């Protein structure tokens, strides 16, 4: 199980009073691992010296790993620089429109590397640290893309489990993410995957978001 502390999102994150909720994570890395060998589509990580040292460590201490997590700077956190400013702005507008319509919060994050973590641990740490979703609805989603490791993950909070199910999320990965990522079309895959998630949430906007009492 995952625990998230929901907070609101704006151009820069604004803190609400933390509230622990449970969440469910969907691990969807296998499809990307299948084309890791020989694929040169991913850009080389452009880390600072400190970040490169962290990446080189096999298992850095937990405190150091947490300190190296990207900051929640907005609805799109493009640390890996896979998106142009125009693409990032377009996605940000679409994610904001989703929240206005459904109250659901979807955040996209691309990372230069996983800092010696598994993607499961990395996604859980982002969920804990960022707390995506409304406190009374537990309705957050994270789309995590790690091009250097050829891994992706969709994290779904408790309130959306009945809507963004394992099967639906897996279909998004296999139909929208993997075919584009396999050809090095990173921004196309991110946009297609995000829009598929948005479409799924809007299609079920009448379904109650199951927050914890």
C-alpha positions in Angstrom: 0.0 0.0 0.0 1.1 3.6 -0.6 0.5 6.6 1.6 0.0 10.1 0.0 -0.4 13.4 1.7 -2.7 15.5 -0.6 -2.1 19.1 -1.3 -3.2 21.6 -3.9 -1.2 22.3 -7.1 -0.6 25.6 -8.8 2.3 27.1 -10.7 4.2 26.3 -7.6 2.9 23.9 -5.0 0.9 25.3 -2.1 0.7 23.3 1.1 -2.5 22.2 2.7 -2.7 20.5 6.1 -1.3 16.9 5.4 -3.8 14.1 5.6 -2.6 10.5 5.3 -4.5 8.4 2.8 -4.0 5.1 1.2 -3.1 4.6 -2.4 -2.6 1.9 -4.9 0.3 1.7 -7.3 0.4 0.1 -10.8 3.8 -1.1 -11.9 4.0 -0.9 -15.7 7.7 -1.3 -16.4 7.8 -4.6 -18.3 6.8 -3.2 -21.7 9.6 -0.7 -21.7 12.2 -3.1 -20.5 11.6 -5.2 -23.6 13.1 -2.6 -25.9 15.9 -1.3 -23.7 18.7 -3.1 -25.5 20.0 -1.2 -28.5 17.6 1.6 -28.2 19.3 5.0 -28.5 16.1 7.1 -28.5 16.5 8.3 -24.9 18.6 11.4 -24.3 21.6 11.0 -22.1 21.0 12.3 -18.6 22.3 15.9 -18.1 22.9 15.8 -14.4 25.0 18.1 -12.3 28.1 16.7 -10.7 26.2 16.2 -7.4 23.3 14.4 -9.2 25.8 12.3 -11.2 27.5 11.2 -8.0 24.1 10.2 -6.6 23.3 8.2 -9.7 26.6 6.4 -9.5 26.0 5.2 -5.9 24.5 1.8 -5.8 22.2 2.4 -2.9 22.6 5.9 -1.4 21.2 6.4 2.1 17.5 7.1 2.3 17.9 10.6 3.5 20.2 11.5 0.6 17.8 9.8 -1.9 14.9 11.8 -0.5 16.8 15.0 -0.8 17.6 14.3 -4.4 13.9 13.9 -5.4 12.7 16.6 -7.8 10.6 19.4 -6.4 6.9 19.7 -7.3 7.2 22.9 -9.4 4.0 22.5 -11.3 1.7 20.1 -13.0 4.5 19.0 -15.3 7.9 18.4 -13.8 10.2 17.8 -16.8 13.6 17.1 -15.1 14.7 14.9 -18.1 14.0 17.7 -20.6 11.8 15.6 -22.9 9.3 18.4 -23.6 9.7 21.7 -25.3 8.3 24.8 -23.4 5.3 24.8 -25.8 4.6 21.1 -25.1 4.9 21.6 -21.4 2.6 24.6 -21.4 0.0 22.7 -23.5 0.0 19.8 -21.2 -0.1 22.0 -18.1 -3.2 23.7 -19.5 -4.8 20.3 -20.2 -4.1 19.1 -16.7 -5.5 22.3 -15.1 -8.7 21.9 -17.2 -9.0 18.3 -16.0 -8.9 19.4 -12.4 -11.4 22.2 -13.0 -13.8 19.7 -14.6 -13.4 16.6 -12.3 -11.2 17.9 -9.3 -8.8 15.0 -10.2 -5.1 16.0 -10.1 -2.7 14.4 -12.7 1.0 15.3 -12.5 3.5 14.3 -15.1 7.2 13.8 -14.0 10.2 12.9 -16.1 13.5 12.2 -14.3 17.1 12.0 -15.4 17.5 8.9 -13.3 16.0 7.0 -10.4 18.8 7.8 -7.9 19.6 4.2 -7.2 16.0 3.3 -6.4 13.5 1.0 -8.0 10.8 2.8 -9.9 8.3 1.5 -7.3 10.2 3.1 -4.4 10.8 6.3 -6.4 7.1 6.6 -7.3 6.1 5.9 -3.7 8.5 8.6 -2.4 7.1 11.1 -4.9 3.6 10.2 -3.8 4.5 10.7 -0.1 6.4 13.9 -0.8 4.1 15.5 -3.2 0.7 14.3 -2.0 -1.2 14.6 -5.3 -5.0 14.7 -5.0 -7.8 16.3 -3.1 -7.7 15.5 0.6 -11.3 14.4 0.8 -11.3 12.4 -2.5 -7.8 10.8 -2.7 -8.0 11.5 -6.5 -4.4 11.9 -7.6 -2.4 10.3 -10.4 1.3 10.4 -11.2 2.7 9.5 -14.6 6.4 8.9 -14.0 8.9 8.5 -17.0 12.5 7.5 -16.5 14.0 7.4 -20.0 17.6 6.5 -18.9 16.3 3.3 -17.3 13.5 2.8 -20.0 10.9 2.6 -17.2 7.6 4.1 -16.6 5.0 3.9 -13.8 1.5 5.1 -13.2 0.6 5.7 -9.5 -3.1 5.9 -8.7 -4.5 7.1 -5.4 -7.2 5.2 -3.6 -10.1 7.3 -4.7 -9.5 6.6 -8.4 -8.8 2.8 -8.2 -12.2 1.9 -9.5 -11.8 4.3 -12.5 -8.2 4.0 -13.5 -8.0 0.3 -13.0 -5.0 -2.0 -13.6 -6.4 -3.1 -16.9 -7.1 0.5 -18.1 -3.7 1.7 -17.0 -2.0 -1.2 -18.7 -3.8 -0.5 -21.9 -2.6 3.1 -21.8 1.0 1.9 -21.4 0.8 -0.7 -24.1 -1.1 1.4 -26.6 0.1 5.0 -26.0 3.4 5.0 -24.2 5.4 2.0 -25.3 5.0 2.3 -29.1 6.1 5.9 -29.0 8.9 5.4 -26.5 10.3 2.5 -28.5 10.9 4.9 -31.4 12.3 7.6 -29.2 9.2 9.7 -29.5 9.2 10.7 -25.9 7.0 13.8 -26.0 4.5 12.1 -28.3 4.2 9.2 -25.9 3.9 11.4 -22.8 1.2 13.5 -24.5 -0.7 10.4 -25.7 -0.5 8.7 -22.3 -1.6 11.8 -20.4 -4.5 12.4 -22.8 -5.6 8.8 -22.4 -5.6 9.1 -18.6 -7.5 12.4 -18.9 -10.1 10.8 -21.3 -10.6 7.9 -18.9 -11.1 10.2 -15.9 -13.5 12.5 -17.8 -15.5 9.5 -19.1 -16.1 8.5 -15.5 -16.5 11.9 -14.0 -19.9 10.9 -12.6 -18.3 8.1 -10.6 -17.7 9.2 -7.0 -14.1 9.6 -6.0 -13.7 7.3 -3.0 -12.0 9.3 -0.3 -11.2 8.0 3.1 -13.7 9.1 5.9 
